Amino acid sequence: MRAMLPFMAALAIPAPFALSPAAAVPNDIAARREARDVTTRRMHEFTRCIVERQYEAAKRLIETEPQSRTHNARANNLMWPACLEGAVRMRFQPHILRAGLYEWLYRRDFADQDVSLDRVPAIGYPWSPSSISAAARESIGSVLARGECVVRGAPAAARALMLTDVTGEAEQQAFEALRPQLVACVGEQEIDAQSRPVLRGMIAEAFYHLSLATRHRSLEAAE
């Protein structure tokens, strides 16, 4: 059995934020699933709001090295009151917030861009290795590499997933269409161990960086 990557294991939590005590999770399986889906939709809507209202701050966050002190401080600063209206008490994991931001930033900046990635070089994180541990850096890079594998192998299907709303039938169909590539890049057992928001975030991060590299390459060719 393939061991789960440490970074992905850290992401594999039941929900991006905690429900208040008044919203205790019931024992019934269907009700627990619905409570989880409600939590997922709230987080998705929160990150959409952040990108709409604090676009530059959201971009600064994803340009910061994951797990670093600067990254976590910037994540905390994104708790925009207007985006929290009507939400239950939240306890954020910075990497879950980051994953959601990548989705909406991709939708905003690159959803209409050609998905041809043939001439785009492999992507990677450019940051200094001194800011986080070597093990953390390796784990983060491995997740990005797996996301890149999925996007390069099935770019149209990956984009279709990025444009679906979370927890809906369209998302279910998009995941089914993308599953063969996910299995090839991530592994069947690890896919089944991950929540859908984690897998979406993995794909969104790689797709965003690849799309950005594609745009830069096009601009350079036009000069």
Backbone torsions as a table, in degrees:
resi	resn	phi	psi	omega
1	MET	NA	128.5	-178.9
2	ARG	-68.7	132.4	178.5
3	ALA	-73.0	140.8	177.9
4	MET	-71.0	135.8	177.5
5	LEU	-60.0	140.9	-178.2
6	PRO	-55.4	-40.8	-177.9
7	PHE	-67.5	-40.3	179.1
8	MET	-70.0	-33.2	176.4
9	ALA	-63.3	-37.1	178.2
10	ALA	-66.1	-29.7	-179.6
11	LEU	-79.3	-22.8	-171.4
12	ALA	-78.4	73.0	178.5
13	ILE	-114.1	155.9	-173.7
14	PRO	-62.6	-32.1	-176.2
15	ALA	-155.0	151.0	-178.7
16	PRO	-67.7	-24.5	177.8
17	PHE	-149.8	163.7	-172.8
18	ALA	-88.5	144.1	172.9
19	LEU	-80.0	154.5	176.6
20	SER	-68.5	159.9	179.5
21	PRO	-55.7	-30.7	-179.0
22	ALA	-68.9	-18.2	-179.0
23	ALA	-108.1	46.7	-178.5
24	ALA	-59.2	142.6	-177.2
25	VAL	-74.6	125.3	-179.1
26	PRO	-74.8	168.9	-177.0
27	ASN	-80.6	-28.2	-177.3
28	ASP	-61.3	132.7	-174.8
29	ILE	-60.6	-46.5	-179.2
30	ALA	-62.8	-39.6	179.9
31	ALA	-68.8	-37.6	177.0
32	ARG	-64.3	-39.7	178.9
33	ARG	-64.9	-41.1	179.2
34	GLU	-65.8	-39.8	177.5
35	ALA	-62.4	-40.5	177.3
36	ARG	-63.6	-42.6	-179.8
37	ASP	-65.6	-38.6	177.0
38	VAL	-60.9	-44.2	178.7
39	THR	-60.9	-43.8	179.8
40	THR	-62.5	-43.3	180.0
41	ARG	-65.7	-37.6	178.7
42	ARG	-64.3	-42.6	179.2
43	MET	-65.6	-40.3	179.4
44	HIS	-62.7	-42.1	179.0
45	GLU	-68.4	-37.8	178.3
46	PHE	-61.5	-46.5	-179.0
47	THR	-68.1	-32.8	174.1
48	ARG	-60.9	-45.6	-179.8
49	CYS	-61.0	-42.1	179.8
50	ILE	-61.3	-45.6	-179.9
51	VAL	-64.1	-37.8	179.4
52	GLU	-69.3	-39.8	-172.7
53	ARG	-97.3	-25.4	-177.7
54	GLN	-134.7	55.1	-174.2
55	TYR	-56.8	-49.3	-176.8
56	GLU	-65.4	-38.8	178.4
57	ALA	-66.1	-38.1	176.9
58	ALA	-63.2	-41.7	178.8
59	LYS	-65.8	-38.7	178.5
60	ARG	-62.7	-35.2	179.2
61	LEU	-64.3	-48.8	-176.6
62	ILE	-72.2	-15.3	175.8
63	GLU	-85.5	-1.1	180.0
64	THR	-99.4	144.5	-177.2
65	GLU	-61.1	127.8	179.3
66	PRO	-58.5	146.3	175.8
67	GLN	72.3	-1.6	178.0
68	SER	-79.5	162.3	178.6
69	ARG	-62.3	-40.0	179.5
70	THR	-62.2	-42.4	179.5
71	HIS	-60.5	-48.0	-177.3
72	ASN	-66.9	-35.0	177.0
73	ALA	-66.4	-42.6	178.7
74	ARG	-66.5	-34.9	177.3
75	ALA	-63.3	-42.8	179.1
76	ASN	-64.1	-32.5	-179.3
77	ASN	-73.6	-9.3	-179.7
78	LEU	-89.8	8.2	178.6
79	MET	-76.3	68.5	-174.4
80	TRP	-69.5	120.2	-174.0
81	PRO	-54.5	-42.0	-177.6
82	ALA	-62.0	-30.0	-179.7
83	CYS	-81.5	-14.4	-179.8
84	LEU	-93.4	-4.0	-177.2
85	GLU	-58.6	130.8	177.3
86	GLY	79.6	-2.3	-178.5
87	ALA	-89.3	154.0	174.5
88	VAL	-74.2	169.4	178.3
89	ARG	-56.6	132.8	-173.9
90	MET	-113.6	146.5	171.0
91	ARG	-131.2	97.0	-170.5
92	PHE	-81.9	146.0	164.4
93	GLN	-101.8	122.6	-175.1
94	PRO	-55.6	-35.0	-178.3
95	HIS	-72.2	-28.4	175.6
96	ILE	-72.1	-41.0	174.8
97	LEU	-59.0	-45.3	-179.3
98	ARG	-59.5	-43.9	-179.6
99	ALA	-60.3	-44.0	179.4
100	GLY	-65.8	-37.6	178.2
101	LEU	-63.2	-40.0	179.0
102	TYR	-58.7	-40.4	179.8
103	GLU	-59.7	-51.0	-175.7
104	TRP	-73.0	-31.6	175.0
105	LEU	-67.1	-39.0	175.9
106	TYR	-62.8	-46.5	179.5
107	ARG	-59.5	-42.4	-176.9
108	ARG	-69.2	-42.9	-169.2
109	ASP	-99.8	-25.5	-168.4
110	PHE	-135.9	1.7	-173.7
111	ALA	-59.9	-28.9	-178.7
112	ASP	-95.2	3.0	-177.2
113	GLN	-80.4	147.1	176.0
114	ASP	-55.4	136.0	-177.3
115	VAL	-91.7	8.8	177.7
116	SER	-68.1	121.9	-174.9
117	LEU	-122.1	14.9	-172.2
118	ASP	-58.6	-37.7	-174.3
119	ARG	-103.2	12.6	178.6
120	VAL	-91.1	124.9	-179.3
121	PRO	-67.6	165.5	178.5
122	ALA	-59.6	143.0	-178.6
123	ILE	-96.1	162.4	178.5
124	GLY	-166.4	165.0	178.9
125	TYR	-82.5	133.0	-174.5
126	PRO	-93.3	3.1	-167.9
127	TRP	-78.7	161.8	177.7
128	SER	-64.6	136.2	-179.5
129	PRO	-72.4	-5.7	-176.1
130	SER	-79.5	-17.2	-173.4
131	SER	-80.5	-24.0	174.1
132	ILE	-136.7	170.0	-177.9
133	SER	-68.7	156.3	178.9
134	ALA	-61.9	-37.5	-179.9
135	ALA	-65.4	-42.6	178.5
136	ALA	-64.8	-41.3	-179.9
137	ARG	-62.8	-42.2	179.5
138	GLU	-65.2	-41.3	-179.9
139	SER	-64.5	-45.7	178.8
140	ILE	-61.7	-43.7	179.0
141	GLY	-62.8	-35.5	178.8
142	SER	-66.0	-39.4	177.5
143	VAL	-64.2	-44.6	178.7
144	LEU	-61.4	-40.5	-180.0
145	ALA	-63.7	-37.6	178.6
146	ARG	-69.6	-40.4	175.8
147	GLY	-62.6	-40.4	178.2
148	GLU	-63.6	-39.2	177.5
149	CYS	-59.2	-42.8	179.9
150	VAL	-64.8	-47.0	-175.7
151	VAL	-67.5	-43.5	179.5
152	ARG	-66.6	-34.6	-177.2
153	GLY	-77.6	-27.7	-177.9
154	ALA	-147.9	66.2	-173.8
155	PRO	-62.8	-39.9	-178.9
156	ALA	-66.5	-42.2	179.7
157	ALA	-68.3	-36.5	178.4
158	ALA	-66.3	-41.7	178.4
159	ARG	-65.1	-40.8	178.6
160	ALA	-58.1	-39.7	177.4
161	LEU	-64.8	-43.2	-177.8
162	MET	-62.1	-25.1	-176.7
163	LEU	-93.9	2.2	177.3
164	THR	-89.3	155.2	170.7
165	ASP	-79.2	149.0	-177.8
166	VAL	-71.0	148.3	172.6
167	THR	71.6	2.7	-177.6
168	GLY	-94.5	177.6	-179.6
169	GLU	-65.8	-36.8	179.0
170	ALA	-62.7	-38.6	176.9
171	GLU	-63.5	-43.8	179.4
172	GLN	-57.2	-46.3	-179.7
173	GLN	-65.6	-38.6	179.7
174	ALA	-65.9	-39.9	177.3
175	PHE	-65.5	-38.9	178.6
176	GLU	-63.6	-40.2	179.5
177	ALA	-67.7	-32.4	-176.2
178	LEU	-89.8	-11.4	-172.8
179	ARG	-55.6	-43.4	179.6
180	PRO	-56.1	-40.6	179.0
181	GLN	-71.5	-37.7	176.0
182	LEU	-60.9	-42.7	178.5
183	VAL	-62.5	-42.2	-178.9
184	ALA	-65.2	-34.7	-173.6
185	CYS	-96.5	-30.8	-172.4
186	VAL	-113.6	-35.6	-177.1
187	GLY	105.3	137.7	-173.0
188	GLU	-63.0	-45.0	-177.6
189	GLN	-65.0	-38.4	-179.1
190	GLU	-71.6	-34.8	175.9
191	ILE	-60.5	-46.2	-178.0
192	ASP	-66.7	-21.7	-179.8
193	ALA	-85.6	-12.4	-175.6
194	GLN	-98.8	151.1	172.3
195	SER	-79.7	157.0	179.8
196	ARG	-62.4	-39.6	176.3
197	PRO	-58.1	-35.1	178.5
198	VAL	-66.1	-45.9	179.5
199	LEU	-65.2	-40.8	177.3
200	ARG	-61.0	-42.8	-179.7
201	GLY	-64.3	-41.0	177.2
202	MET	-58.5	-44.9	-179.3
203	ILE	-70.4	-42.3	-177.4
204	ALA	-62.5	-41.6	-178.7
205	GLU	-63.0	-46.9	178.8
206	ALA	-64.4	-42.2	-178.3
207	PHE	-64.4	-39.3	178.8
208	TYR	-62.4	-48.6	-178.5
209	HIS	-65.6	-39.5	178.2
210	LEU	-66.7	-40.0	178.4
211	SER	-65.2	-39.6	177.7
212	LEU	-64.5	-41.8	177.9
213	ALA	-65.0	-37.5	177.3
214	THR	-62.6	-44.1	179.3
215	ARG	-63.1	-44.4	179.3
216	HIS	-61.4	-40.7	180.0
217	ARG	-64.7	-39.6	178.9
218	SER	-66.1	-40.7	179.0
219	LEU	-66.0	-39.2	178.5
220	GLU	-65.5	-39.1	179.8
221	ALA	-68.0	-27.8	-178.3
222	ALA	-80.2	-17.6	-176.9
223	GLU	-77.8	NA	NA
